[in-house]
């Protein structure tokens, strides 16, 4: 008797310890899911997912070993800015570039555009636009390949050009992403003030409705082009920039996520969430199976295929060729419901069950055969899944009775 009491006490203590461990684990999961940092990371990740594009046929991806190079973007931008470029469009593109910067055309009526402009310390300015009559200069520093800044890069460029007797009225800093800014290490207060007065940071592309190269220069350049080859190159270049922008934003977002995982036990908690998400479809399918385990008539049986598909099978009408199944595939995004005749691909389900209320929202698959209809319901619509199944069972039972 004493041993029985002892065993009961041990079992009770084990259950208590188990419940404490489960509660602690659930609390950890709630903490990471309610974290503001995680919410912002997920929000950014989802927003960038909307922006993802398919490059399709793109000349730049055909030369993929080139568009990763540091001078790739500089060379393309230089060619379009250069009034004497092979585009044969004169200074059209240059003037639009000035419009983007809100600079008067008057200052650059005699513009000369040069790339890799040498300085006294053996550095080279990416691109420089000079007018020797007005003595005005625009410096363009291209960072679209995410290269870091050289030490004192922008103030040294500014000071050198100013020392030649020119007036630097604009320094254009071109990062791929909107959140990259110049490194001010080693700048004096005077240099910070001087550079910032003429500095314009123009990201290659931004989905945040701020000024950017694609929307404010490249797209308008397409509109005024009379050379179809130029228009085609500009369109493909815009798609490439958007593609690179989204991919780099993904990298930055994942870096934030990575840093967050290193805090406390966040990695272990996130791993648990991932594992539970992987098992969630099977759980959803089991819920459906358990609910209808004793109430699936007029189907012959209910079972699960590949753990995530709850199958109602074996409803027949007027002969063996009228054999129907309902599959409810479960995934982390919800439920994919299929009602079909696996034995007759030519039968039109919508016609046969035209009076069915349960199947009224089901549609034929795009490009599919008429023997199968489909309906997707979101993760939060489990109640509607049950309502459809309940009504379908009632309707099919009524049809069976009329035979």
Order of alpha helices (4+ residues) and beta strands (2+ residues): alpha-alpha-alpha-alpha-alpha-alpha-beta-beta-beta-alpha-beta-alpha-beta-alpha-alpha-alpha-beta-beta-beta-beta-alpha-beta-beta-alpha
